[in-house]
Amino acid sequence: MAARKRPSTRLSVEDWLQAGYTVLAEQGVRALKVDTLCQQTGVTRGSFYWHIADMKRYRAALVDVTVQTIAIGEIFAPIANAPANSRPIA
């Protein structure tokens, strides 16, 4: 995989999380390494460690965001899929 062009702005934690999801989707869990993430984002390891303490915490953050996303979907999907006239009014 070719490295991406260097972004014009500083990356955020959210950018690193998105890069992790991309690496997981494209290359699998074994590819989820700092060097692979840096290739994906086009920046150095220093940028990764500026935002994230270590890979253990990074992986935990990926799981946390995934669980939160699933939980929100499970909470709001029944409401969103209900007929408009049966939705509660807040």
C-alpha positions as CSV (number, residue, x, y, z in Angstrom):
1,M,0.0,0.0,0.0
2,A,1.3,3.4,-0.9
3,A,1.8,6.0,1.8
4,R,-0.7,8.8,1.9
5,K,0.3,12.4,1.3
6,R,1.3,14.3,4.4
7,P,-1.8,16.2,5.7
8,S,-1.7,20.0,5.7
9,T,-3.0,20.1,9.3
10,R,-2.0,18.3,12.5
11,L,-3.8,15.0,13.0
12,S,-6.2,14.6,15.9
13,V,-7.0,11.5,18.0
14,E,-10.1,11.0,15.8
15,D,-7.9,11.0,12.7
16,W,-5.8,8.2,14.3
17,L,-8.9,6.2,15.2
18,Q,-10.2,6.5,11.7
19,A,-6.8,5.4,10.3
20,G,-7.1,2.4,12.6
21,Y,-10.5,1.4,11.3
22,T,-9.2,1.8,7.7
23,V,-6.2,-0.4,8.4
24,L,-8.5,-3.0,10.1
25,A,-10.9,-3.0,7.2
26,E,-8.2,-3.2,4.5
27,Q,-5.5,-5.3,6.0
28,G,-6.9,-7.0,9.2
29,V,-6.0,-7.0,12.8
30,R,-2.4,-8.2,12.4
31,A,-1.6,-5.0,10.4
32,L,-2.7,-2.7,13.3
33,K,0.7,-1.5,14.2
34,V,2.2,2.0,14.7
35,D,4.3,1.8,11.5
36,T,1.3,0.7,9.4
37,L,-0.8,3.5,10.9
38,C,1.9,6.0,10.1
39,Q,2.1,4.8,6.5
40,Q,-1.7,5.2,6.3
41,T,-1.6,8.7,7.6
42,G,1.7,9.8,6.0
43,V,3.2,11.0,9.3
44,T,5.8,9.9,11.7
45,R,5.6,7.7,14.8
46,G,6.1,10.9,16.9
47,S,2.8,12.2,15.8
48,F,1.1,8.9,16.9
49,Y,2.8,9.0,20.3
50,W,2.0,12.7,20.7
51,H,-1.7,11.8,20.8
52,I,-1.7,8.2,22.1
53,A,0.3,6.8,25.0
54,D,0.8,3.3,23.6
55,M,-0.8,0.6,21.4
56,K,-2.7,-1.0,24.3
57,R,-4.6,2.2,25.0
58,Y,-5.0,2.9,21.3
59,R,-6.7,-0.5,20.8
60,A,-8.8,0.1,23.9
61,A,-10.0,3.4,22.4
62,L,-10.9,1.7,19.1
63,V,-13.0,-0.8,21.0
64,D,-14.6,1.9,23.2
65,V,-15.7,3.9,20.2
66,T,-17.0,0.8,18.5
67,V,-19.0,-0.2,21.5
68,Q,-20.4,3.3,22.0
69,T,-21.4,3.4,18.3
70,I,-23.2,0.0,18.5
71,A,-24.9,1.0,21.8
72,I,-26.2,4.3,20.3
73,G,-27.5,2.4,17.2
74,E,-29.3,-0.1,19.4
75,I,-30.9,2.6,21.5
76,F,-32.0,4.9,18.6
77,A,-32.7,2.4,15.8
78,P,-36.1,1.3,17.2
79,I,-37.1,4.9,17.5
80,A,-35.8,5.8,14.0
81,N,-37.6,2.8,12.5
82,A,-40.9,3.4,14.2
83,P,-43.7,5.0,12.3
84,A,-43.7,8.7,12.6
85,N,-47.1,8.9,14.4
86,S,-45.9,6.4,17.1
87,R,-42.7,8.3,18.0
88,P,-42.7,9.9,21.5
89,I,-42.6,13.7,21.6
90,A,-39.8,15.0,23.8
